[in-house]
Amino acid sequence: MRSTHLFISSLLLLGLTSPAFSAGREGTWEFEFDVNWQSSYDLDFDGGSKASTDSDFGFSIGADYHFTNQLTLQMLVDWLRVDYDADVVSAQTPPLASYSVRGDMEIFTPRVNGVYHFIDGPITPYVSGGIGWAFIDTNIPNGPPQIGCWWDPWYGQICTGFQDTKNTDAFTYSLGLGVRWDMSSAASWRLGYEKQWYDVGKATSTPGFDQIRLGFGYKF
């Protein structure tokens, strides 16, 4: 908790001591690429099953539109692949033995954010809030392996195996803060903290993940 307070205080101090001149954002589009670190989390589900995710890195790509030097709309797509451990509890009566699984899941999240920059200058603290929809592939088999074949015009008949996996989706929402540096008329950097919640079905609560995001932008 103290480290989070120190991070927030440092962002605000950096913004408040920045030069007070326009960064020329108004009316421009910006390409954005972020590297994201997401914290681990423990989830509890109906019936007693549990899962624990590891912390890991992901990335985002997207586009921003700056309505003014201070107000921005972000349109992002996040991608993350994270390892997890799960304890699966039987729903049979009488119950069968529970079992443990370990795997990785992929999370693909299109989302939109509103961003407010406090200072009309090249270095400014900001706050953000947004919503999105996460598509989650647990990579847990959802059926038996299958073989698919087709005729390739050069190589002839080709057969490969595949297996359906369990997929789900969830509404997400987020709040964040950080600092932005317009290092030139075109290029910018951002460093921020974000809390992102997933409205996961069958979970006993709404899990919230901590994220640290380092982003690069190019205005055009």
N, C-alpha and C positions, 0 to 999 in steps of 0.2 A: 504493500500500500504506500509506504514512504517513497519507493522508487517511482511509482506512478505520479505522485504529487510533484516530485522533483522534475520529472519529464514534462508535465504540464506547465510548471512554473518557468522552466527553461524556454519553452516555445513562446510563451507570452512575453518574456523578457526580451527575447531576440526580436520579436515583432515590434515591440514598443520602442526599441532603440534603433530601428531601421530608418534610412532616409525617407523623408515624406515627399516623394514625387511620384507621378503616375507611372505605372508599369505598362500602359498601353494594351490592356487586355480587352477592353470594350469592343464588342462587335466582331471578335475573332473566333475561329475554330482552333481546336488543339488536339493533336493525336497524343494518346497517353499510354504508357507502358509502366506497370507496377510490379515489383517483387514483394510478395506478402509472406510474412511469418505468422502462423496461427498456433495458438496455445493448445495443449492437451485438455481433455474434458472427460468427465465421468457421467454417463447417462443411465437413468433407471426407466424401465418400461413396465406397462401393465403386465401383471402375472408374475413379476419378480425377475424377469430377465434383465441383464445389465450389459453395458458396453463401455469401454474406455478407449478413447482415441489418443494417438500420439501427437505431439507437436510436429509441424513440418512446414516446408515452404511451398508456395504456389505462385501464380502470376495472374495479372489482369491486363487486358487490352481494351481500348475504348476511345471515345471521342468526347470532348468537352465543347460547350458553347458558352462564351462569356457575354452575358447580356449587358453587364457593366464591368467596371474594374473590380467590383466587389461581389457580384452575384453571378454564379456559374451553375450550369446544368451538366452533370456527368452522365454518360451512357456507357456502362462497363459490362464486360463479361469476365467473371472470375473462374479460374480452374485450380483445383487442388486434388492431389492424390495423397491419402493419409492412411497409415496403418492403424489397426484397431484390434483389441481383444474383446471377446464377448462370452458371457455365460448364459446359455440358453436353457430355460426352464420348461419342462414338459407341461402341456395343458390337459393330458389324459387323466382319467379318474379310474383307478388309483394312478398317481403320477409315475411316469417313467423316470429313469435317472436323467439328471441334467447333464449337459456336456459343454465343453469349452471349444471355441473356434478362434483362430487368428487369421486375419486377412488384411486386405486393403480396399478402400473404396474411393471412387472418383466423384467429385462434386463439381458440377458445371452450373454457374449461377449468372444469368443475365439480370442486370439491375440498373436502377437510376438513382442518382444522388443530387440533392441540392446543396450547394456550397456557398457559404458567406465568408468573404475575406474582410477582416476588420479594418485594414489599412489600405489606402489607395497608394500603394508603393511597391517596390520590387521585393521587399521582404515583409511578409505579413502572416500573422496567425490566422487560422480559419476554423470554422465548425462546419460539420456536414451531417446530413441525415438522409436516409434513403430506404427504398423497398426493392424487393426482387423476388425471383422464384428459382429455387435450387432443384436441380435434377441430380439424383443420387443413385449411383450404381454400386451396390454393396459387393459385387463379384461373388456372391453366394449362389451356387448352382440352384436353378429353379426348375430343373428337369434333367432327363438323361442326356448324355452326349449324342450328337447327331452328325451325320456325314452328308455333305452337300457336294454335288458334282456338276460340272459344266464343260462345254467344248470350247477350248481356246483355239482361235484361227491359226496360231503358229505352233502351239505345243500339244494340241490334241486334248484328250479328256484329262481334266484335273479334278481331284477330289480332296476336300479338306474337312477337318472336324470342327465343330463349334458347339457351344452349350449356352442356353439361355441362363441369365442371372437375374437375381431379385433387384428390381428397380423401385424407387419411390421418389416423391417430390415433396417440397415444403415451401411455404411462404416464408420469406426472410425480411428482416428490417434491421437497420443499423443506425448508430450514432458515432460520430468521430470528431477529433480535433487534431490539429497539426500546424505546421508552418510551411509556407511556400516561398521559394526564392526564384524570381525571374532574373536569371543570370545574363540574359541578353534580350533583344527584341523578339527572338523566336524561341529560345530554349528555356526550360524551367525545371526545377527540382522540387519535390515535396517529401516531407517526412511526417508521418502521422500515426496516431493510435486510433483504432476503431473497435467498437463492440458490435458484434453481429449475432443476432438471435435467429434460430431456426424453429419454426412451428412444426415440429416433427410429430406425425400421428403416432398414437399409442405411447408416447413418452409421458411420464408423470409430471414433467415440468417443461418449460421452454428453455432449451440449452442456449447459453450465450458464450461465444468464443471471443477471446482477445486476439486482436491482430495488430501487428506493426507493419506499416506499408511504406516502402520507399519507391517513389515514382519519378519518371522522367516524362516531360511533355515537350512537344514541338508545335508552335503556333503556325497557322497558315491561313 
